[in-house]
């Protein structure tokens, strides 16, 4: 297999696509249950498709590019997990191909090879969570474009202002998909300071490229009178770096144990036996720093899970490729890649079907709801999202901490106005309110109170409209 991908022949990537499809086919046929990020993508996408504006109508902290991406996914795939997983698989394949092309174009290795593409694809098989069609895939795509621009800047062969500007622009786009990717901005500035002779003007150009999309976004919201909502529900909430561990660090270490062993061996062998040019040595140090920046970004990621490891994969693929190319006996290199593939795939399926109990996915999946409501437009005033597996959200109060802040302040006019406006636009059929927070709003909004009655189960139910005689 290694010999097949060692040759610089783009048509051999078709064989890689076939290999990926074959290895992922059981996951596509026996789809895992819905994860929390996938459920949130459903809810956000449905409301974006319905025309709700981000932050002033859709109460959530999802970055704007991510929300629009979810809206497009809802239009294309609805709630079909199988279709979404197929799309995610294709995106991962194209990203792996792009990474290989970048490494070939930048003369990263002593020979032009698609081995990094093969290794990247194998590493995406660590967990079924990599097939989730979330904004992390989109953010990582922009990060790959940033990596291409970064290597171009280090290469010294071409020095253009648009390269450094695009580098800042791509990091900005990535942060508008996943806010924690903003960590890559200072990290990349550090890499440029260490390995380039860029002037202050070029560093300012990088910052201009990064700030431009954010300034345009703020300007649009300012013109529409919603800048405060954008700041409070996206920037300020994102800068607090909320962290929820959907998968424990121990589970992630077990999932990545085989690649980690290969990584440690690769770093050791490279430090001992590698004979690199000055340029290749700079790239080696650059990818090591990229690995450290990626680890820091994972620390600040809002929901820790296997797919968050994506930013690390280019660096890991880089080191493992160097290691395989340094092995003089081809049969040992071939054996090494097969051991990596078998170890990763076996680990994925053992954890997928709970045969390896030390990896716990319980917090990643959506827990079944205790409520018996189905096929209704529901407003949920609690942190129990499982109810939306069989219901639609209405109105779009998605993020519970942000929603709770509003529902705990019925004495504030802006909160009353927001609730009244959203109910007028998207009236819920059922309000699940375990802490009875809506009562105080109904006292101040009698026009809404007369439309609801309390059921025996404790829900607020919409009173059917009386037919006109």
VOPAGU-2260 file (C-alpha; in pm, 1 decimal, decimal comma):
REM VOPAGU-2260
SITE   aa  ch    i         X         Y         Z
SITE  UNK   A    0       0,0       0,0       0,0
SITE  UNK   A    1     282,5     241,4      84,5
SITE  UNK   A    2     449,3     172,0    -250,8
SITE  UNK   A    3     121,7     252,2    -428,0
SITE  UNK   A    4      92,1     600,6    -271,7
SITE  UNK   A    5     464,6     676,0    -275,2
SITE  UNK   A    6     446,0     765,9    -642,8
SITE  UNK   A    7     343,0    1120,6    -735,4
SITE  UNK   A    8      33,8    1025,0    -934,7
SITE  UNK   A    9    -287,7    1216,2    -848,3
SITE  UNK   A   10    -503,9     945,1   -1006,7
SITE  UNK   A   11    -398,4     709,6    -728,2
SITE  UNK   A   12    -606,0     921,8    -491,5
SITE  UNK   A   13    -911,3     751,6    -642,2
SITE  UNK   A   14    -785,1     431,3    -482,7
SITE  UNK   A   15    -759,4     613,9    -149,2
SITE  UNK   A   16   -1121,4     725,9    -180,7
SITE  UNK   A   17   -1224,3     365,4    -241,2
SITE  UNK   A   18   -1025,3     253,9      64,5
SITE  UNK   A   19   -1191,1     519,7     283,0
SITE  UNK   A   20   -1538,7     426,0     162,9
SITE  UNK   A   21   -1472,3      56,7     229,0
SITE  UNK   A   22   -1340,8     121,7     580,9
SITE  UNK   A   23   -1625,8     360,9     668,1
SITE  UNK   A   24   -1904,1     159,3     502,8
SITE  UNK   A   25   -2012,2     -11,5     829,6
SITE  UNK   A   26   -2045,2     332,4     993,2
SITE  UNK   A   27   -2254,6     457,7     701,0
SITE  UNK   A   28   -2479,4     150,9     706,2
SITE  UNK   A   29   -2508,8     133,0    1085,8
SITE  UNK   A   30   -2519,2     502,4    1172,8
SITE  UNK   A   31   -2425,1     590,6    1532,7
SITE  UNK   A   32   -2688,2     773,6    1733,6
SITE  UNK   A   33   -2707,0    1151,4    1713,5
SITE  UNK   A   34   -2433,4    1341,8    1895,8
SITE  UNK   A   35   -2484,7    1673,1    2074,9
SITE  UNK   A   36   -2292,5    1877,3    1812,2
SITE  UNK   A   37   -2499,6    1715,3    1536,3
SITE  UNK   A   38   -2826,9    1791,8    1714,2
SITE  UNK   A   39   -2719,9    2152,2    1760,8
SITE  UNK   A   40   -2633,5    2172,9    1391,0
SITE  UNK   A   41   -2988,7    2052,8    1314,2
SITE  UNK   A   42   -3148,3    2317,9    1536,4
SITE  UNK   A   43   -2930,4    2607,8    1421,1
SITE  UNK   A   44   -2958,8    2507,8    1054,7
SITE  UNK   A   45   -3338,4    2484,2    1067,3
SITE  UNK   A   46   -3373,4    2829,0    1220,3
SITE  UNK   A   47   -3122,7    2989,2     983,1
SITE  UNK   A   48   -3317,5    2834,8     693,3
SITE  UNK   A   49   -3635,7    2983,5     840,7
SITE  UNK   A   50   -3481,7    3330,2     816,4
SITE  UNK   A   51   -3398,1    3405,6    1179,4
SITE  UNK   A   52   -3115,6    3654,8    1228,8
SITE  UNK   A   53   -2813,1    3545,4    1428,4
SITE  UNK   A   54   -2780,8    3665,0    1788,7
SITE  UNK   A   55   -3071,4    3915,5    1790,7
SITE  UNK   A   56   -3331,7    3649,7    1701,4
SITE  UNK   A   57   -3144,8    3319,8    1721,6
SITE  UNK   A   58   -3023,2    3310,5    2083,0
SITE  UNK   A   59   -2699,3    3118,0    2052,0
SITE  UNK   A   60   -2320,8    3162,7    2039,9
SITE  UNK   A   61   -2261,3    2966,2    1717,4
SITE  UNK   A   62   -2014,7    3161,3    1494,8
SITE  UNK   A   63   -2170,5    3318,3    1183,3
SITE  UNK   A   64   -1993,8    3106,0     919,0
SITE  UNK   A   65   -2085,0    2794,2    1116,8
SITE  UNK   A   66   -2451,2    2897,4    1138,1
SITE  UNK   A   67   -2472,5    2968,0     764,6
SITE  UNK   A   68   -2297,6    2636,8     694,6
SITE  UNK   A   69   -2558,5    2458,3     907,4
SITE  UNK   A   70   -2832,9    2639,0     717,9
SITE  UNK   A   71   -2691,2    2508,3     389,0
SITE  UNK   A   72   -2664,2    2156,1     534,7
SITE  UNK   A   73   -3027,4    2171,0     647,3
SITE  UNK   A   74   -3132,5    2275,8     296,5
SITE  UNK   A   75   -2931,4    1994,1     134,2
SITE  UNK   A   76   -2966,4    1705,3     379,0
SITE  UNK   A   77   -3235,4    1786,3     634,5
SITE  UNK   A   78   -3183,8    1567,3     941,6
SITE  UNK   A   79   -3045,1    1269,3     748,8
SITE  UNK   A   80   -2736,4    1153,5     938,8
SITE  UNK   A   81   -2630,6     912,0     664,1
SITE  UNK   A   82   -2627,7    1185,0     397,8
SITE  UNK   A   83   -2436,8    1417,1     630,4
SITE  UNK   A   84   -2178,5    1149,9     710,9
SITE  UNK   A   85   -2122,2    1079,8     340,2
SITE  UNK   A   86   -2069,6    1453,2     281,6
SITE  UNK   A   87   -1825,8    1469,9     575,0
SITE  UNK   A   88   -1632,4    1171,6     436,0
SITE  UNK   A   89   -1595,8    1344,3      98,9
SITE  UNK   A   90   -1482,8    1668,1     265,9
SITE  UNK   A   91   -1217,6    1479,8     464,8
SITE  UNK   A   92   -1096,2    1308,4     147,4
SITE  UNK   A   93   -1056,4    1638,7     -38,3
SITE  UNK   A   94    -880,6    1792,2     261,4
SITE  UNK   A   95    -636,7    1501,1     274,7
SITE  UNK   A   96    -571,0    1535,4     -99,3
SITE  UNK   A   97    -514,5    1910,1     -62,4
SITE  UNK   A   98    -265,7    1852,9     220,5
SITE  UNK   A   99     -66,6    1612,5       3,1
SITE  UNK   A  100     -65,6    1859,8    -287,4
SITE  UNK   A  101      56,7    2139,3     -56,9
SITE  UNK   A  102     344,0    1926,7      73,2
SITE  UNK   A  103     443,0    1829,4    -282,3
SITE  UNK   A  104     426,0    2188,5    -406,8
SITE  UNK   A  105     638,0    2317,7    -117,0
SITE  UNK   A  106     901,9    2041,2    -156,0
SITE  UNK   A  107     853,5    1940,9     206,4
SITE  UNK   A  108    1008,1    1594,0     163,5
SITE  UNK   A  109    1305,3    1459,9     -27,8
SITE  UNK   A  110    1064,9    1300,0    -276,5
SITE  UNK   A  111     723,4    1398,2    -408,0
SITE  UNK   A  112     475,8    1158,0    -253,6
SITE  UNK   A  113     113,9    1120,2    -147,4
SITE  UNK   A  114     206,8     932,5     170,0
SITE  UNK   A  115      94,7    1232,6     386,6
SITE  UNK   A  116    -247,9    1209,2     222,1
SITE  UNK   A  117    -267,5     839,4     307,8
SITE  UNK   A  118    -159,7     896,1     668,8
SITE  UNK   A  119    -400,4    1187,7     716,1
SITE  UNK   A  120    -686,3     972,7     587,3
SITE  UNK   A  121    -591,7     687,9     822,4
SITE  UNK   A  122    -581,2     926,4    1119,2
SITE  UNK   A  123    -936,0    1045,2    1046,6
SITE  UNK   A  124   -1047,4     688,0    1116,3
SITE  UNK   A  125    -960,4     722,9    1486,9
SITE  UNK   A  126   -1326,2     778,2    1574,5
SITE  UNK   A  127   -1667,5     783,2    1407,3
SITE  UNK   A  128   -1697,8    1141,8    1534,4
SITE  UNK   A  129   -1474,6    1256,9    1247,1
SITE  UNK   A  130   -1769,6    1185,9    1014,8
SITE  UNK   A  131   -1988,7    1443,1    1190,8
SITE  UNK   A  132   -2077,8    1723,3     948,2
SITE  UNK   A  133   -1999,6    2012,4    1182,4
SITE  UNK   A  134   -1839,7    2353,2    1140,2
SITE  UNK   A  135   -1507,8    2212,1    1264,2
SITE  UNK   A  136   -1464,1    2057,4     918,2
SITE  UNK   A  137   -1520,3    2397,3     756,7
SITE  UNK   A  138   -1285,9    2570,3    1003,3
SITE  UNK   A  139   -1015,9    2311,9     937,9
SITE  UNK   A  140   -1052,3    2367,9     562,7
SITE  UNK   A  141    -968,7    2735,9     611,1
SITE  UNK   A  142    -683,1    2634,0     841,0
SITE  UNK   A  143    -535,0    2419,5     562,2
SITE  UNK   A  144    -546,4    2722,6     332,4
SITE  UNK   A  145    -368,3    2920,1     605,5
SITE  UNK   A  146    -104,7    2645,5     633,5
SITE  UNK   A  147     -45,6    2663,8     257,7
SITE  UNK   A  148       2,7    3041,3     279,7
SITE  UNK   A  149     232,5    3001,6     582,6
SITE  UNK   A  150     459,6    2751,7     404,8
SITE  UNK   A  151     467,2    2978,8      98,8
SITE  UNK   A  152     580,8    3267,3     318,6
SITE  UNK   A  153     853,7    3056,4     481,2
SITE  UNK   A  154     972,8    2922,1     145,4
SITE  UNK   A  155    1119,7    3260,1      36,7
SITE  UNK   A  156    1075,0    3158,8    -327,1
SITE  UNK   A  157     776,1    3388,6    -371,8
SITE  UNK   A  158     730,9    3701,8    -161,0
SITE  UNK   A  159     397,2    3867,4    -227,1
SITE  UNK   A  160     186,7    4091,4      -9,1
SITE  UNK   A  161    -129,2    3899,3     -94,4
SITE  UNK   A  162      19,0    3580,5      56,5
SITE  UNK   A  163      57,6    3729,2     404,3
SITE  UNK   A  164    -278,5    3908,8     372,4
SITE  UNK   A  165    -451,6    3584,1     273,3
SITE  UNK   A  166    -287,1    3410,2     568,7
SITE  UNK   A  167    -460,1    3650,1     808,2
SITE  UNK   A  168    -783,0    3624,2     609,8
SITE  UNK   A  169    -794,5    3243,8     630,3
SITE  UNK   A  170    -730,0    3244,3    1006,3
SITE  UNK   A  171   -1012,2    3496,2    1040,7
SITE  UNK   A  172   -1249,4    3276,9     839,3
SITE  UNK   A  173   -1154,4    2978,2    1057,3
SITE  UNK   A  174   -1232,4    3179,1    1373,4
SITE  UNK   A  175   -1573,3    3266,1    1226,3
SITE  UNK   A  176   -1639,9    2891,2    1205,6
SITE  UNK   A  177   -1493,1    2796,9    1543,6
SITE  UNK   A  178   -1394,5    3087,8    1767,2
SITE  UNK   A  179   -1120,9    2890,9    1946,2
SITE  UNK   A  180    -922,1    2885,5    1618,2
SITE  UNK   A  181    -829,4    3245,4    1700,3
SITE  UNK   A  182    -547,4    3083,5    1901,9
SITE  UNK   A  183    -367,5    3018,4    1572,1
SITE  UNK   A  184    -321,1    3394,0    1509,8
SITE  UNK   A  185     -55,3    3459,0    1777,9
SITE  UNK   A  186      93,6    3115,1    1709,5
SITE  UNK   A  187     143,7    3186,3    1339,5
SITE  UNK   A  188     282,3    3532,9    1416,8
SITE  UNK   A  189     541,9    3360,1    1638,5
SITE  UNK   A  190     633,4    3119,1    1356,4
SITE  UNK   A  191     675,8    3410,0    1113,2
SITE  UNK   A  192     897,2    3597,2    1360,2
SITE  UNK   A  193    1120,3    3291,0    1399,1
SITE  UNK   A  194    1152,7    3175,1    1038,8
SITE  UNK   A  195    1101,0    3478,4     813,6
SITE  UNK   A  196    1251,9    3824,4     776,5
SITE  UNK   A  197     915,8    3993,9     745,6
SITE  UNK   A  198     900,0    4365,3     814,6
SITE  UNK   A  199     655,3    4534,3    1050,5
SITE  UNK   A  200     447,1    4631,4     747,0
SITE  UNK   A  201     390,7    4266,4     655,1
SITE  UNK   A  202     288,3    4176,5    1009,0
SITE  UNK   A  203      39,7    4464,7    1003,2
SITE  UNK   A  204     -86,9    4331,4     670,2
SITE  UNK   A  205    -144,4    3993,1     838,4
SITE  UNK   A  206    -344,4    4159,9    1117,0
SITE  UNK   A  207    -541,1    4359,7     858,9
SITE  UNK   A  208    -636,4    4040,0     679,4
SITE  UNK   A  209    -749,5    3888,2    1008,6
SITE  UNK   A  210    -947,5    4190,7    1128,4
SITE  UNK   A  211   -1119,6    4271,9     797,5
SITE  UNK   A  212   -1396,5    4003,0     809,6
SITE  UNK   A  213   -1464,1    4077,0    1176,5
SITE  UNK   A  214   -1487,5    4451,7    1108,8
SITE  UNK   A  215   -1725,8    4391,9     817,3
SITE  UNK   A  216   -1940,1    4168,3    1039,7
SITE  UNK   A  217   -1947,1    4429,5    1317,3
SITE  UNK   A  218   -2030,5    4704,9    1067,3
SITE  UNK   A  219   -2329,8    4513,0     930,1
SITE  UNK   A  220   -2463,9    4448,5    1280,7
SITE  UNK   A  221   -2401,8    4811,4    1380,2
SITE  UNK   A  222   -2597,5    4939,7    1080,1
SITE  UNK   A  223   -2885,9    4705,7    1170,4
SITE  UNK   A  224   -2875,3    4811,2    1536,0
SITE  UNK   A  225   -2773,2    4466,8    1664,6
SITE  UNK   A  226   -2406,3    4521,0    1750,0
SITE  UNK   A  227   -2471,0    4467,1    2122,5
SITE  UNK   A  228   -2623,4    4124,8    2056,2
SITE  UNK   A  229   -2328,0    4026,8    1835,8
SITE  UNK   A  230   -2080,1    4133,1    2103,0
SITE  UNK   A  231   -2256,3    3969,0    2397,9
SITE  UNK   A  232   -2360,6    3641,7    2234,4
SITE  UNK   A  233   -2067,6    3577,5    2002,9
SITE  UNK   A  234   -1753,1    3770,2    2092,4
SITE  UNK   A  235   -1788,6    3806,9    2469,3
SITE  UNK   A  236   -1929,6    3456,6    2513,1
SITE  UNK   A  237   -1655,1    3317,3    2286,6
SITE  UNK   A  238   -1378,4    3504,0    2471,9
SITE  UNK   A  239   -1488,6    3333,9    2792,5
SITE  UNK   A  240   -1382,4    3007,7    2617,7
SITE  UNK   A  241   -1657,7    2786,6    2760,9
SITE  UNK   A  242   -1534,7    2429,7    2786,6
SITE  UNK   A  243   -1748,5    2117,8    2793,3
SITE  UNK   A  244   -1582,7    1776,4    2783,0
SITE  UNK   A  245   -1804,2    1556,8    2568,2
SITE  UNK   A  246   -1525,4    1297,7    2565,6
SITE  UNK   A  247   -1273,6    1273,0    2849,2
SITE  UNK   A  248    -903,3    1335,1    2801,2
SITE  UNK   A  249    -838,0     974,9    2904,9
SITE  UNK   A  250   -1066,7     848,9    2627,5
SITE  UNK   A  251    -892,3    1069,0    2369,9
SITE  UNK   A  252    -551,8     938,9    2477,6
SITE  UNK   A  253    -671,7     579,3    2439,2
SITE  UNK   A  254    -820,5     653,2    2095,4
SITE  UNK   A  255    -494,1     810,9    1979,7
SITE  UNK   A  256    -259,2     563,5    2149,9
SITE  UNK   A  257    -143,5     395,3    1826,8
SITE  UNK   A  258     -71,2     723,5    1638,5
SITE  UNK   A  259      97,1     862,7    1952,7
SITE  UNK   A  260     340,9     570,2    1961,7
SITE  UNK   A  261     422,6     630,7    1594,7
SITE  UNK   A  262     461,6    1004,9    1659,6
SITE  UNK   A  263     709,1     956,3    1945,1
SITE  UNK   A  264     912,3     709,5    1738,3
SITE  UNK   A  265     907,8     949,3    1440,3
SITE  UNK   A  266    1032,4    1245,8    1645,1
SITE  UNK   A  267    1309,3    1031,6    1796,4
SITE  UNK   A  268    1421,5     892,5    1459,6
SITE  UNK   A  269    1411,9    1236,6    1296,6
SITE  UNK   A  270    1625,7    1383,4    1572,5
SITE  UNK   A  271    1881,6    1104,6    1536,1
SITE  UNK   A  272    1900,4    1005,2    1169,3
SITE  UNK   A  273    1745,0    1278,3     955,8
SITE  UNK   A  274    1972,0    1472,9     721,3
SITE  UNK   A  275    1767,8    1774,0     623,8
SITE  UNK   A  276    1838,7    2089,8     429,5
SITE  UNK   A  277    1809,3    2423,9     608,0
SITE  UNK   A  278    1466,4    2476,1     450,7
SITE  UNK   A  279    1342,8    2130,1     553,0
SITE  UNK   A  280    1479,3    2186,7     903,8
SITE  UNK   A  281    1277,5    2509,0     925,5
SITE  UNK   A  282     967,4    2321,3     813,5
SITE  UNK   A  283    1032,7    2055,4    1077,6
SITE  UNK   A  284    1044,1    2320,7    1350,1
SITE  UNK   A  285     739,4    2494,2    1200,6
SITE  UNK   A  286     530,8    2177,1    1210,5
SITE  UNK   A  287     642,6    2107,0    1567,2
SITE  UNK   A  288     523,7    2454,9    1670,2
SITE  UNK   A  289     201,2    2395,8    1472,9
SITE  UNK   A  290     149,1    2081,1    1680,3
SITE  UNK   A  291     191,7    2277,3    2004,3
SITE  UNK   A  292     -46,7    2551,4    1886,0
SITE  UNK   A  293    -302,2    2285,0    1793,4
SITE  UNK   A  294    -277,6    2132,5    2141,4
SITE  UNK   A  295    -335,0    2477,1    2293,9
SITE  UNK   A  296    -638,0    2531,0    2068,5
SITE  UNK   A  297    -784,2    2198,2    2181,0
SITE  UNK   A  298    -751,8    2314,1    2542,7
SITE  UNK   A  299    -973,0    2614,9    2462,5
SITE  UNK   A  300   -1218,0    2433,2    2234,4
SITE  UNK   A  301   -1582,5    2467,7    2349,4
SITE  UNK   A  302   -1668,5    2096,1    2328,1
SITE  UNK   A  303   -1385,1    1845,8    2366,1
SITE  UNK   A  304   -1434,9    1545,6    2135,6
SITE  UNK   A  305   -1235,7    1344,3    1878,9
SITE  UNK   A  306   -1306,6    1571,5    1581,1
SITE  UNK   A  307   -1128,4    1855,1    1765,3
SITE  UNK   A  308    -802,3    1673,2    1688,6
SITE  UNK   A  309    -820,9    1776,8    1320,2
SITE  UNK   A  310    -574,8    2072,1    1350,9
SITE  UNK   A  311    -308,0    1830,3    1478,4
SITE  UNK   A  312    -329,8    1592,0    1183,3
SITE  UNK   A  313    -118,0    1789,1     929,4
SITE  UNK   A  314     175,7    1797,7    1173,1
SITE  UNK   A  315     135,4    1431,8    1273,2
SITE  UNK   A  316     113,4    1332,4     904,4
SITE  UNK   A  317     430,4    1533,5     839,3
SITE  UNK   A  318     633,1    1356,1    1109,4
SITE  UNK   A  319     503,4    1008,1    1025,9
SITE  UNK   A  320     580,3    1057,6     656,1
SITE  UNK   A  321     938,7    1155,8     735,2
SITE  UNK   A  322     968,9     846,1     954,3
SITE  UNK   A  323     841,0     611,1     682,0
SITE  UNK   A  324    1066,4     766,6     417,6
SITE  UNK   A  325    1369,5     718,5     644,3
SITE  UNK   A  326    1311,8     342,9     671,6
SITE  UNK   A  327    1562,6     190,4     429,2
SITE  UNK   A  328    1397,8    -149,2     397,4
SITE  UNK   A  329    1075,1     -98,1     208,1
SITE  UNK   A  330     906,8    -406,5     354,4
SITE  UNK   A  331     946,3    -267,3     708,4
SITE  UNK   A  332     793,9      62,9     596,9
SITE  UNK   A  333     507,3    -130,7     436,4
SITE  UNK   A  334     456,1    -330,5     755,5
SITE  UNK   A  335     454,5      -9,6     961,9
SITE  UNK   A  336     175,8     153,3     759,5
SITE  UNK   A  337     -36,1    -163,3     775,8
SITE  UNK   A  338      10,0    -182,4    1153,8
SITE  UNK   A  339     -97,6     182,3    1183,6
SITE  UNK   A  340    -405,8     124,0     966,4
SITE  UNK   A  341    -512,8    -193,9    1147,6
SITE  UNK   A  342    -451,4     -42,6    1491,2
SITE  UNK   A  343    -653,1     272,2    1416,7
SITE  UNK   A  344    -945,3      94,4    1247,3
SITE  UNK   A  345    -969,3    -175,6    1515,9
SITE  UNK   A  346    -967,0      91,6    1785,2
SITE  UNK   A  347   -1244,1     282,6    1609,8
SITE  UNK   A  348   -1480,5     -13,6    1579,8
SITE  UNK   A  349   -1403,1    -154,3    1925,1
SITE  UNK   A  350   -1499,1     179,0    2081,4
SITE  UNK   A  351   -1793,7     230,4    1845,0
SITE  UNK   A  352   -1956,6     -93,1    1964,3
SITE  UNK   A  353   -1852,4     -54,8    2331,4
SITE  UNK   A  354   -1607,7    -345,7    2323,5
SITE  UNK   A  355   -1339,0    -118,7    2467,0
SITE  UNK   A  356   -1513,5      18,4    2776,0
SITE  UNK   A  357   -1226,2     246,7    2877,1
SITE  UNK   A  358   -1343,0     487,5    2603,8
SITE  UNK   A  359   -1667,7     650,1    2711,7
SITE  UNK   A  360   -1887,7     818,7    2450,0
SITE  UNK   A  361   -2188,8     856,5    2683,3
SITE  UNK   A  362   -2157,2    1236,0    2717,7
SITE  UNK   A  363   -2113,7    1279,7    2341,9
SITE  UNK   A  364   -2450,8    1128,1    2253,2
SITE  UNK   A  365   -2786,7    1296,0    2305,2
SITE  UNK   A  366   -2963,5    1136,0    2599,6
SITE  UNK   A  367   -3317,0    1015,7    2533,1
SITE  UNK   A  368   -3575,2    1262,5    2657,8
SITE  UNK   A  369   -3799,1    1180,3    2953,0
SITE  UNK   A  370   -4072,2    1392,9    2793,6
SITE  UNK   A  371   -4339,8    1219,1    2586,7
SITE  UNK   A  372   -4393,3    1511,7    2349,8
SITE  UNK   A  373   -4344,3    1436,1    1978,2
SITE  UNK   A  374   -4384,3    1627,5    1651,0
SITE  UNK   A  375   -4445,1    1963,5    1819,3
SITE  UNK   A  376   -4289,0    2308,3    1809,0
SITE  UNK   A  377   -4135,1    2320,5    2156,0
SITE  UNK   A  378   -3972,7    2586,9    2372,0
SITE  UNK   A  379   -3751,4    2417,8    2630,8
SITE  UNK   A  380   -3644,6    2618,5    2936,0
SITE  UNK   A  381   -3397,7    2362,4    3068,3
SITE  UNK   A  382   -3073,3    2199,8    2960,3
SITE  UNK   A  383   -3226,9    1875,4    2827,4
SITE  UNK   A  384   -3183,4    1887,7    2447,2
SITE  UNK   A  385   -3296,1    1527,3    2390,9
SITE  UNK   A  386   -3653,5    1650,2    2346,3
SITE  UNK   A  387   -3553,9    1796,3    2007,7
SITE  UNK   A  388   -3475,3    1457,9    1856,0
SITE  UNK   A  389   -3847,5    1425,0    1783,8
SITE  UNK   A  390   -3958,1    1789,1    1796,9
SITE  UNK   A  391   -3877,5    2125,9    1641,0
SITE  UNK   A  392   -3738,2    2418,7    1837,3
SITE  UNK   A  393   -3965,6    2720,5    1857,9
SITE  UNK   A  394   -3871,8    3003,2    1908,8
SITE  UNK   A  395   -3492,6    2976,0    1865,8
SITE  UNK   A  396   -3363,7    2988,3    2224,7
SITE  UNK   A  397   -3080,1    2738,5    2168,8
SITE  UNK   A  398   -2791,6    2815,8    2403,0
SITE  UNK   A  399   -2909,8    2743,1    2758,0
SITE  UNK   A  400   -2672,2    2979,7    2948,7
SITE  UNK   A  401   -2772,6    3269,9    2720,8
SITE  UNK   A  402   -3140,4    3171,3    2738,9
SITE  UNK   A  403   -3127,9    3140,9    3117,9
SITE  UNK   A  404   -2983,3    3491,2    3143,4
SITE  UNK   A  405   -3284,8    3624,5    2952,3
SITE  UNK   A  406   -3542,7    3415,2    3136,6
SITE  UNK   A  407   -3402,6    3518,5    3474,9
SITE  UNK   A  408   -3462,7    3885,0    3390,3
SITE  UNK   A  409   -3835,3    3941,6    3323,5
SITE  UNK   A  410   -3805,2    4280,2    3495,0
SITE  UNK   A  411   -3594,0    4414,8    3207,1
SITE  UNK   A  412   -3782,5    4573,7    2919,5
SITE  UNK   A  413   -3541,3    4446,2    2650,3
SITE  UNK   A  414   -3598,9    4085,3    2763,5
SITE  UNK   A  415   -3977,2    4129,3    2755,6
SITE  UNK   A  416   -3955,5    4286,7    2411,6
SITE  UNK   A  417   -3732,5    4004,4    2282,4
SITE  UNK   A  418   -3963,1    3728,7    2411,2
SITE  UNK   A  419   -4271,6    3905,3    2274,6
SITE  UNK   A  420   -4109,9    3958,6    1934,8
SITE  UNK   A  421   -3987,8    3598,8    1902,2
SITE  UNK   A  422   -4321,8    3452,6    2013,8
SITE  UNK   A  423   -4496,0    3667,8    1755,9
SITE  UNK   A  424   -4265,6    3535,9    1483,3
SITE  UNK   A  425   -4241,7    3171,6    1595,4
SITE  UNK   A  426   -4514,8    3067,0    1838,6
SITE  UNK   A  427   -4440,3    2742,4    2029,5
SITE  UNK   A  428   -4710,9    2480,3    2066,6
SITE  UNK   A  429   -4564,9    2352,8    2393,2
SITE  UNK   A  430   -4348,6    2524,8    2655,7
SITE  UNK   A  431   -4154,3    2287,7    2880,9
SITE  UNK   A  432   -4075,4    2498,3    3187,1
SITE  UNK   A  433   -3960,3    2290,6    3488,5
SITE  UNK   A  434   -3865,2    2600,6    3691,8
SITE  UNK   A  435   -4176,5    2799,0    3593,8
SITE  UNK   A  436   -3975,9    3086,0    3446,7
SITE  UNK   A  437   -4245,1    3179,1    3190,5
SITE  UNK   A  438   -4499,3    3265,8    3460,1
SITE  UNK   A  439   -4333,6    3601,0    3532,2
SITE  UNK   A  440   -4316,9    3681,4    3162,1
SITE  UNK   A  441   -4685,1    3595,0    3118,8
SITE  UNK   A  442   -4771,0    3830,1    3407,7
SITE  UNK   A  443   -4610,3    4115,1    3214,4
SITE  UNK   A  444   -4729,4    3996,4    2871,0
SITE  UNK   A  445   -5101,7    3918,4    2911,7
SITE  UNK   A  446   -5147,8    3901,4    2534,5
SITE  UNK   A  447   -4934,4    3584,6    2544,0
SITE  UNK   A  448   -5077,6    3444,7    2866,2
SITE  UNK   A  449   -5429,7    3418,3    2728,6
SITE  UNK   A  450   -5298,6    3192,9    2451,1
SITE  UNK   A  451   -5161,1    2922,8    2684,2
SITE  UNK   A  452   -5296,0    2689,5    2948,1
SITE  UNK   A  453   -5117,4    2459,1    3193,9
SITE  UNK   A  454   -5154,0    2088,3    3115,0
SITE  UNK   A  455   -5177,5    1806,9    3368,8
SITE  UNK   A  456   -4814,9    1719,2    3291,7
SITE  UNK   A  457   -4705,3    2071,3    3387,9
SITE  UNK   A  458   -4641,5    2198,6    3033,1
SITE  UNK   A  459   -4773,3    2521,2    2888,5
SITE  UNK   A  460   -4985,1    2429,0    2586,3
SITE  UNK   A  461   -5105,8    2656,7    2310,1
SITE  UNK   A  462   -5483,6    2698,1    2319,7
SITE  UNK   A  463   -5623,5    2610,5    1974,8
SITE  UNK   A  464   -5768,0    2909,3    1789,6
SITE  UNK   A  465   -6146,2    2915,6    1787,7
SITE  UNK   A  466   -6299,6    2896,2    1437,9
SITE  UNK   A  467   -6486,5    3206,1    1325,4
SITE  UNK   A  468   -6864,5    3160,5    1308,2
